[in-house]
Amino acid sequence: MAELLPEYNEDSIRSLDWREHIRLRPGMYIGKLGDGSSVDDGIYVLVKEVVDNCIDEFAMGFGKRIEIKIGNGEVSVRDFGRGIPLGKVVDVVSKINTGAKYDSKVFQKSVGLNGVGTKAVNALSKAFTVTAFREGRCKTAYFEKGMLVTEYPETDTTQGNGTQVVFRPDDSVFRNYHFVHEYLENQIWNYCFLNAGLQINFNGRNYVSKSGLLDLLSRKTNPDDLRYPIIHLKGEDIELAITHTGDYGEDIYSFVNGQHTTQGGTHQAAFREAFVKAIRDFYKKDYDAGDVRQSISAAIAVKVQEPVFESQTKTKLGSLNIFEGGPTMKVFVSDFMNKELNNFLHKNPAIAEALKKRIEQSERERKELSGIRKLANERAKKANLHNKKLRDCRIHLNDEPPAKNKVEFQIKQQDSTIFITEGDSASGSITKSRNVESQAVFSLRGKPLNCYGLTKKVVYENEEFNLLQHALNIEEGMDGLRYNNIVISTDADVDGMHIRLLIMTFFLQFFPDLVRGNHVYILQTPLFRVRNKQKTIYCYNDEERKAAIAEIGAKAEITRFKGLGEISPEEFGRFIGEDMRKDPVLLSQETHIQKLLEYYMGKNTPDRQKFIIENLRVEKDLADELGVEVGAKA
């Protein structure tokens, strides 16, 4: 008998207020939720939405300083702009489609144009306080989960004009959330690079930039690795910084009105195309586009009147024109590049020669690889990748986004994950317990090759590397990356640590953009299971083990997991679900990849031997305390 469908009538129609809608569909406003492990998790979007308002004040010439304090799960942001008009303090943070951003005379070329940002922060915060300081008077309102709790009367104040927002994300929405300092610091540096002269104090440390994108690229690159000095070009509504390094891949940072467009958009596409055209025109040679952009490190920032983004999180620009009735983005960027880059290279022949040599080096390397690449691609097809090495997720069985529900697809895409593991038992456990909708598994066979110091030829000659790059779809660059999260999943023993280092070496050597783009993570699985007949506690470190023993009692059964294969699929599902713990692989601004690889993966040095001995001692001390061999049961 067919299942009866629920009745559709007047009672089926429901109207949500702004707060209910944001809390019911947070992804529409802030992208994915997450716990803070990923740079694009929702808690960082909340911080950005508040700081963006401060940046807009600075851009309009009001307030040269911003104070940000983040700690113990709470965020405080104070600017010294004009301050919200006191009579509208409550409305501005609690009524959709209310704000000054709709008046283009008040906010020119602003980031936030739809009046949603701080409302979303308010609705998704356990506690939210806003205070406006204006002409010797102040007004404060306090909210919980978007509901006004207390509206305080206006009072006199001696503080300068501006606005302060203090909020604590709702931990029922952002489960087990935490802030990663490196993500926040990088976000704050970007604000400074894009707003020369702006001073930001973050947790007591001052951040400021005098030279904009030149400072950004100087900080992102190592001076010893530059093939020529950074080219810095500025014009009305556009700024560029360009150089080439010795690394593989393209490293392009793009911004619109101070917003870091991590997924690019029309301005980044226009830059990539315009740079190739300008180079071809200057050297009067039809270079391959890939050779021109290989190893490029660049940044582009444009200012657009009433920009159109492809989502509320503003990570990808969709605007076709700089302003209504103005030139297309493609024409605007191309005209600027053709004129300014051409002039610069004519005036700096030594840089022009170095740039030419770097392009020709990439050209030679590509031609040397052309034959082997064809054979490698054929091998990948014969290996029947999707059945033997890769157990794909359903979201990628058809890589073309659906015509409908495009926003929902983009949110799912952000959650797409691939686990890279080694061995049949480990990959089997993950495969059986994964979310088949969004989680894929790639199984390695044995330890990968140490590819430090090798050329990209080895990627095509080595079957494991070749199949892995095909699974990720990164052979032609990051634009085709199929998974937003790449999670290295190895045993928590010496062999597992070694495999982990070898995989990271592969990424850093040949695809550093994956790490720079915050796509690579290390899966954390429990080291111990502490249980009795009534309760089971999984522990990820020794401190948690001791606390579990104290809670359960002296007769607790303690298991030390030797490897991922020892964890049953039923148990494993708990560790790769909503509460999955994964540590991001981060590169600090000062990290030089080749020096890093040389230290860890090059020839043995006394410093590295000391590092290994000291870290193995920690594991040995733990084993001695337990009275067991590492990897055995207690």
C-alpha angles and dihedrals in degrees: 000000000000116000113255115243119227114264115265112215143121091300089061091064113090132180119208125201119229094266095049092048094051092048093045095046106024092154091069089061107032106015116234122001107220128155100266097273091111124059091230095052116129099253090065090050088055090054091046094051091057096042091047089066089054091049091052089055091052092047089055090053100260122119123005096200136063126186118206125182122181123175142124090019095303129113127204122185123181125179130182100220127117096299126231111290102264096233091058102044094109095041095050093059100034110034119074115230092022121123147083095266090089089066104078090193090063099041115028117188094356127171098222112057107149101063094237107104106087091032089061090048090050095048093048096046127096087211128012127179126181125188126183122200115199132162096334095316132094138196128196133192128184124206137181117205089341095308117121108241103169132009107193121209120252115272138183118266139184093207121110123255119284145086132274125198122187119183142163115206114240106258090204087065100033100042117206090349124180134172120241107217094212092057092050094046092050090050091051093047089053091054089053095046090052095046107044110206095024113129118211122185109201116186091331098315122108122227123191138152128203101182104040117208091008087064091045094055092041088056095044095050136053113240091220090059099050116111090204137357116285114274109224119192128176132185139153108307093352138080129177138187120186139177141140127237136187094258126102124250135027121294108193125164116196131189139182121198089338094312117126104229098204092180094048119222139187095330094051092045089049091051094050091051096040093050092055092047093048091050093048091049094048097048093033091227130117097235119184109261092231092054091051094051099036110119092003119154112193146150131206128188125183134179115223129185109236096349120210115222127191093235141013090260088065096220095136127042118224100175114125095193136044089228136349109293092006131114121298116261089248094054094041095053094039094052091049093048095046092054105034101036091045091051092047095051092047090053093045108045094167091058090044090054093047091049091051092051091052092052092048091049089055089047092055093047092050093051091048089054098043096091097043092046091059092051091046092052090051090050090051091054092047090050087064088226099193093057104036109031105014126052098192130206123244094246088068100042082093110027094190110097113238118257089236127052092021092160092054090049091052090052090050089048089057089056095048110123137185121198115210109204140159129235135017098268096053095042089045093055093048093045093053095046102037128106100257091202097065109003125083130183128217115192121209122206109225127320116335121237118271098245098181110137094009126120125246088262088084091062089067097036095050110074096208094051092043093052092045094054089049092050090053092040093224102129091107096036141281097303091085097044106143099197127048092201123047108189119192106212115189137146118279093241136089094276091047092050090050092051089048091054092048092053092047090049089054092052096043094046099047109010107030090154088074090062096037088051091055095242099127125084141168115232114231114210125178118276094199141031114204115188151146130188092284105040144024125201124186115210127201098190142013094268091057090047092055092047091050092051090050090051098045099035141242094297093062118134108235122200122188107206111226096192146347091266090065091062111086119233089246090058095038092060089069092057100050099040131082092316095048113149114216129163117218118234101233133190115203118225090255097048116118108203099211093049090048092051092045090056097048104027106024128083116319115274130185090247093055093045089053091049092052094047093050093049094045088052090064090056092045093050089053091050091049091052091051091044093230141101113266108267096026131106122266 
